[in-house]
Amino acid sequence: MVNGPGKSKAANIGISLPGTGEAPSCPVYVDGVKYASFKGTPEELAAQFEALIEEYVATRYPPRPPLAPPTPWPSVAPSAVLARAAALAA
């Protein structure tokens, strides 16, 4: 993802944000092609862009299988650790 019209054409998703005092219109590029121009308040622009990213990811990347639960550490009594340390030190 990039910010700017030139770099947007070489990115998966690109947006050119308005400068200070400019109208809130943002050209958006998807896979190097102009996709749309988002308009609205900063909150509306953010919501539109977030929806585009979610749609892009959902349609281009397969879901990952769920991760296996973590393996628990074996429980060792503190006295056993101290006994082992003392044996190694001797």
C-alpha positions in Angstrom: 0.0 0.0 0.0 1.3 3.5 -0.9 0.3 7.1 -0.7 0.6 9.1 -3.9 -0.6 8.9 -7.5 2.7 7.9 -9.0 3.5 5.1 -6.6 -0.1 3.9 -6.6 0.1 2.6 -10.1 2.8 0.1 -9.0 1.1 -1.1 -5.9 -1.6 -3.5 -5.0 -3.7 -0.7 -3.4 -2.8 3.0 -3.6 -4.5 6.2 -2.5 -3.7 9.8 -3.1 -4.8 11.8 -0.1 -5.8 15.5 -0.5 -3.4 18.2 0.7 -4.2 21.0 3.1 -7.1 23.1 1.7 -7.9 20.7 -1.1 -11.3 19.1 -1.7 -11.6 15.8 0.1 -11.4 13.6 -3.0 -8.9 10.7 -3.1 -8.1 8.8 -6.3 -7.7 5.1 -5.5 -5.8 2.5 -7.5 -6.1 -1.2 -7.4 -3.5 -3.4 -9.0 -2.2 -0.3 -10.9 -5.6 0.7 -12.4 -7.7 3.6 -11.2 -10.5 2.0 -9.2 -12.5 5.0 -7.9 -12.3 8.4 -6.3 -13.4 8.4 -2.7 -15.1 11.5 -1.4 -16.3 12.6 2.1 -15.2 13.5 5.5 -11.9 12.0 6.8 -14.0 9.4 8.7 -15.9 8.5 5.6 -12.7 8.2 3.5 -11.2 5.9 6.1 -14.3 3.7 6.2 -14.4 3.4 2.4 -10.7 2.6 2.2 -10.9 0.0 5.0 -13.8 -1.7 3.2 -11.8 -1.8 0.0 -8.8 -3.3 1.8 -11.0 -6.0 3.4 -12.6 -6.8 0.1 -9.2 -7.0 -1.7 -7.8 -9.4 0.9 -10.9 -11.5 1.0 -11.0 -11.9 -2.8 -7.3 -12.5 -3.4 -5.9 -14.4 -0.5 -7.3 -17.8 0.7 -8.2 -18.0 4.4 -5.5 -19.7 6.6 -6.4 -22.8 8.5 -6.7 -22.2 12.3 -3.6 -22.4 14.3 -3.1 -25.3 16.6 -3.4 -24.5 20.3 0.0 -23.8 22.0 1.7 -26.7 23.6 1.8 -26.2 27.4 5.1 -26.2 29.2 5.8 -29.1 31.4 5.3 -28.1 35.0 8.4 -28.5 37.2 8.4 -27.9 40.9 10.8 -25.0 41.9 12.4 -27.4 44.4 13.3 -29.8 41.5 14.9 -26.9 39.6 16.9 -25.9 42.6 18.0 -29.5 43.3 19.1 -29.9 39.7 21.1 -26.6 39.8 22.8 -27.7 43.1 23.7 -31.1 41.5 25.2 -29.4 38.5 27.2 -27.0 40.7 28.7 -29.8 42.7 
